[in-house]
Amino acid sequence: MFSVLLDGLITKFLGETAAKLRLVFDAMSRTRGVYFFDEFDALGSRRGTANEVGEIRRVLNSFLQFLEEDQSSSLVVAATNHPDLLDRALFRRFDDVLTYEWPGPGDQRELLDRALAAFDTTSIDWDAVLDETGGLSQADLVRSAIDAAKETVLGDRRLVATTDLLAALEERRARER
């Protein structure tokens, strides 16, 4: 698995970003693997928008061309939290598009339960906790549970306190604002 770091790929110099992108696709031909482009909206944003930068349009065109020409046995995976910003042509170039919806109450409880499986959660007021989980992603919920678990361990307890979990959820929510 190879993570393509966009901060090292995208430069301010005309033509350099596309040249670096060509190096990634050349590497895909030589080294079979999964090439992961995270925060892909930075590279694949929709052409023709008011704030479009010409160089990024050229980079996107190059990326689309490289994908079309790719004969390697490597796999390209791109991820974004903003699919609405992506150029529609990208959706035609990828074989599959996976969408993850926000977790509902049942999913939220299951995610928290699984993340806290090593701890005693019998004292948690789940109604109070689930009232505070709306609008948080799967990752936010798991991270909150891990933070609550850390508080439990640091407090030399096995029983996760509702207050620790609520505080962790609130902290996560504050980071999202």
C-alpha positions as CSV (number, residue, x, y, z in Angstrom):
1,M,0.0,0.0,0.0
2,F,1.4,3.4,-1.0
3,S,-0.1,6.6,0.2
4,V,0.3,9.4,-2.3
5,L,0.9,12.5,-0.2
6,L,-0.7,15.4,-2.1
7,D,1.3,18.0,-0.2
8,G,4.4,16.6,-1.8
9,L,2.7,16.2,-5.2
10,I,1.0,19.6,-5.7
11,T,3.4,22.5,-6.2
12,K,3.1,26.1,-7.2
13,F,5.3,25.7,-10.3
14,L,3.6,25.3,-13.7
15,G,3.8,21.8,-15.0
16,E,5.7,20.4,-12.0
17,T,2.6,18.8,-10.4
18,A,1.7,16.9,-13.5
19,A,5.3,15.7,-13.9
20,K,5.2,14.4,-10.3
21,L,1.9,12.7,-11.0
22,R,3.5,11.0,-14.0
23,L,6.2,9.6,-11.7
24,V,3.4,8.1,-9.5
25,F,1.9,6.4,-12.5
26,D,5.3,5.2,-13.7
27,A,5.9,3.7,-10.3
28,M,2.5,1.9,-10.5
29,S,3.8,0.2,-13.7
30,R,7.0,-0.9,-12.0
31,T,5.7,-1.7,-8.6
32,R,2.3,-3.4,-8.2
33,G,0.4,-2.2,-5.2
34,V,-2.5,-0.1,-4.0
35,Y,-2.0,3.6,-4.5
36,F,-4.1,5.7,-2.1
37,F,-4.9,9.3,-2.8
38,D,-6.5,10.8,0.3
39,E,-8.2,14.2,0.4
40,F,-8.6,13.7,-3.3
41,D,-10.8,16.8,-3.8
42,A,-7.6,18.8,-3.7
43,L,-6.5,17.1,-6.9
44,G,-9.9,16.2,-8.5
45,S,-12.0,19.2,-8.0
46,R,-14.6,20.1,-10.6
47,R,-13.4,22.0,-13.6
48,G,-15.2,25.2,-14.5
49,T,-15.9,26.5,-11.0
50,A,-15.5,30.2,-10.2
51,N,-12.4,29.7,-8.0
52,E,-10.7,27.2,-10.4
53,V,-7.0,27.5,-10.8
54,G,-5.9,26.7,-14.4
55,E,-2.9,24.6,-13.2
56,I,-5.2,22.3,-11.2
57,R,-7.4,21.9,-14.3
58,R,-4.3,20.8,-16.2
59,V,-3.3,18.4,-13.4
60,L,-6.8,16.9,-13.3
61,N,-6.7,16.5,-17.1
62,S,-3.3,14.8,-16.7
63,F,-4.7,12.5,-14.0
64,L,-7.6,11.5,-16.1
65,Q,-5.3,10.8,-19.0
66,F,-2.9,8.7,-16.9
67,L,-5.9,6.7,-15.5
68,E,-7.1,6.0,-19.1
69,E,-3.6,4.9,-20.2
70,D,-2.8,2.9,-17.1
71,Q,-2.1,-0.8,-18.0
72,S,-0.6,-1.7,-14.7
73,S,-2.0,-4.3,-12.3
74,S,-2.0,-1.7,-9.5
75,L,-5.1,-0.4,-7.8
76,V,-5.8,3.3,-7.5
77,V,-8.0,4.3,-4.5
78,A,-9.1,7.9,-3.9
79,A,-10.9,9.2,-0.9
80,T,-12.7,12.4,-0.1
81,N,-15.1,13.8,2.5
82,H,-16.4,16.1,-0.3
83,P,-17.6,14.0,-3.2
84,D,-19.8,17.0,-4.4
85,L,-16.5,18.9,-5.2
86,L,-15.2,16.2,-7.5
87,D,-15.2,16.4,-11.3
88,R,-17.9,14.1,-12.8
89,A,-15.3,12.6,-15.2
90,L,-13.6,11.0,-12.3
91,F,-16.6,8.9,-11.5
92,R,-16.4,7.4,-15.0
93,R,-12.8,6.5,-14.6
94,F,-13.1,4.5,-11.4
95,D,-14.6,1.0,-11.5
96,D,-16.4,1.4,-8.1
97,V,-17.6,4.2,-6.0
98,L,-18.2,3.5,-2.3
99,T,-20.3,5.9,-0.2
100,Y,-20.4,5.8,3.5
101,E,-23.5,7.5,5.1
102,W,-23.6,9.0,8.5
103,P,-24.2,6.3,11.1
104,G,-27.7,6.1,12.5
105,P,-28.5,5.4,16.2
106,G,-28.1,1.6,15.9
107,D,-24.8,2.0,14.1
108,Q,-23.6,4.6,16.6
109,R,-24.2,2.3,19.6
110,E,-22.6,-0.6,17.8
111,L,-19.5,1.4,16.9
112,L,-19.1,2.7,20.5
113,D,-19.8,-0.8,22.0
114,R,-17.1,-2.4,19.7
115,A,-14.5,0.3,20.5
116,L,-15.2,-0.2,24.2
117,A,-15.4,-4.0,24.1
118,A,-12.5,-4.5,26.6
119,F,-14.2,-2.3,29.2
120,D,-17.3,-2.5,31.5
121,T,-19.9,-0.3,29.9
122,T,-22.9,-1.4,32.1
123,S,-23.1,1.9,33.9
124,I,-23.3,4.0,30.7
125,D,-26.5,6.0,30.2
126,W,-26.8,5.1,26.5
127,D,-29.8,7.3,25.9
128,A,-27.8,10.4,27.1
129,V,-24.8,9.3,25.0
130,L,-26.8,8.6,21.8
131,D,-28.4,12.0,22.2
132,E,-24.9,13.5,21.7
133,T,-23.7,11.4,18.8
134,G,-25.7,13.0,15.9
135,G,-23.6,14.5,13.1
136,L,-20.5,12.6,14.1
137,S,-18.8,10.3,11.6
138,Q,-17.8,6.7,12.3
139,A,-14.2,7.8,12.8
140,D,-15.3,10.5,15.3
141,L,-17.4,8.0,17.3
142,V,-14.6,5.5,17.5
143,R,-12.0,8.2,18.4
144,S,-14.4,9.4,21.2
145,A,-14.7,5.9,22.6
146,I,-10.9,5.5,22.5
147,D,-10.5,8.8,24.3
148,A,-13.1,7.7,27.0
149,A,-11.2,4.4,27.3
150,K,-8.0,6.3,27.9
151,E,-9.6,8.3,30.7
152,T,-10.9,5.1,32.2
153,V,-7.4,3.5,32.2
154,L,-5.7,6.7,33.5
155,G,-8.3,6.8,36.3
156,D,-7.4,3.2,37.1
157,R,-10.9,2.0,36.4
158,R,-12.5,-0.8,34.3
159,L,-15.9,0.9,34.3
160,V,-16.4,3.5,31.6
161,A,-18.2,6.5,33.0
162,T,-20.9,8.2,31.0
163,T,-19.3,11.6,31.8
164,D,-16.0,10.5,30.2
165,L,-17.8,9.4,27.0
166,L,-19.9,12.5,26.8
167,A,-16.8,14.7,27.3
168,A,-15.0,12.8,24.6
169,L,-18.0,13.3,22.2
170,E,-18.2,17.0,23.0
171,E,-14.5,17.4,22.4
172,R,-14.8,15.6,19.0
173,R,-17.8,17.8,18.1
174,A,-15.8,21.0,19.0
175,R,-13.0,19.9,16.7
176,E,-15.5,19.6,13.8
177,R,-16.7,23.2,14.2
